[in-house]
Amino acid sequence: MHKYVTRSARRAGEKLATDSDDSSMDNMAAAAQAPLKDTVNDQLAASVSSTQGEQRTPDGGDMASANATQQTDMQAMETRLMAVLNKLDAKVDTISKNTEQIRQEFDQKLQTVDSKVDLNTGKVSELETSLNYAHKTIEEQKDTIAKMQKEVKECKGTVSSALQQVVKQGREKTSLQEDVMEQFNELERRTRNYNIRIRGVPEASVNGRQDHRSTVAEVLVKNKLVNATEEEVIKAMEIAHPLGKPLRGKYNLIAKFYARPYRNAVVKAAKQHTGDWIGADKVVEDLTKQDRDRKTRAYPQMQMAYGEGKKVRFQNGQLVIDGVVVAIDD
């Protein structure tokens, strides 16, 4: 009986080992079979021990009766062992099926992993190729940028030199223009040094007169700017005429003298004139546009100097205070 049980257990183990080719699956089957083998061996050992105990009965009872009882016990034990072996075979079959299923699933997952690995390997290879190309392109771009930076630096130097040259030429041109303008202004100033302007002459004194020198002479004599008769003043003038249309019922006239000293005496007397003007608002010198602008800018300085009791005059486009030429504020 012991040999039969042992052979059955061995057969079940060999069947489990044959169904699985994978070494890890054999280990799982052996692990499941081991507890069942231990159970069968324990029941067999208990049965043999019981039989040996019955054969050593001390009271020398009927041996035939003892053998019959032993035979019955052996059959019962055989029946129990067969049931255990059948359960063992069923469990072994189940384990084998589960093991095979697990193996198949594992193979499928392994194949999936292999496919993904191959795919990722391809992608990594493509990425590596792209990175190498990008690195090469970047290096080429670095070289290009370095060349461009060098060219830009050279261009900056060229442009800077050209700009300095242009600025220099512009300054020279500006200086030349200023010199030319000053020369023109000086020529115009010399011409206007023979002229005076009479501001605010009423229309009635101007309209209907063919010779406006008489109007100018009348204003100069009545305001005592000359020590002469009107006829003498008319003879001293070359020409006189209105400047544009009347403004608020009054004209501005301009008159040109033959002699500059005569004109200068009139201008000096007009500057020293006090009291109300007769027949006009004022008599002034005829300045160029550039000199008028300068005098307008110098007006605050002139007022301050007048307030301080200093001698002030504006002559030939220059501000002179107490005999010293003063720079005009911008």
Buried (B, 14 or more C-beta within 10 A) or exposed (E): EEEEBBEBBEEBBEBBBEBBEBEEBBEBBBEBBEEBBEBBBEBBEEBBEEBEEEEEEEEEEEEEEBEEEBEEBBEEBBEEBEEBBEEBBEBBBEBBEBBBEBBEEEEEEEEEEEEEEEEEEEEEEEEEEEEEEEEEEEEEEEEEEEEEEEEEEEEEEEEEEEEEEEEEEEEEEEEEEEEEEEEEBBEBBEEBBBBBBBBBBBEEBBEEEEEBBBBBBBBBBEBEBBEBEBEEBBEBBEEBBBEEEBEEEBBBBBBBBEEEEBBBBBBEBBEEBEEEBEBBBEBBBBBBEBBEEBBEEBEEBBEEBEEEEEEBEBEEBBBBBEEEEBEBEE
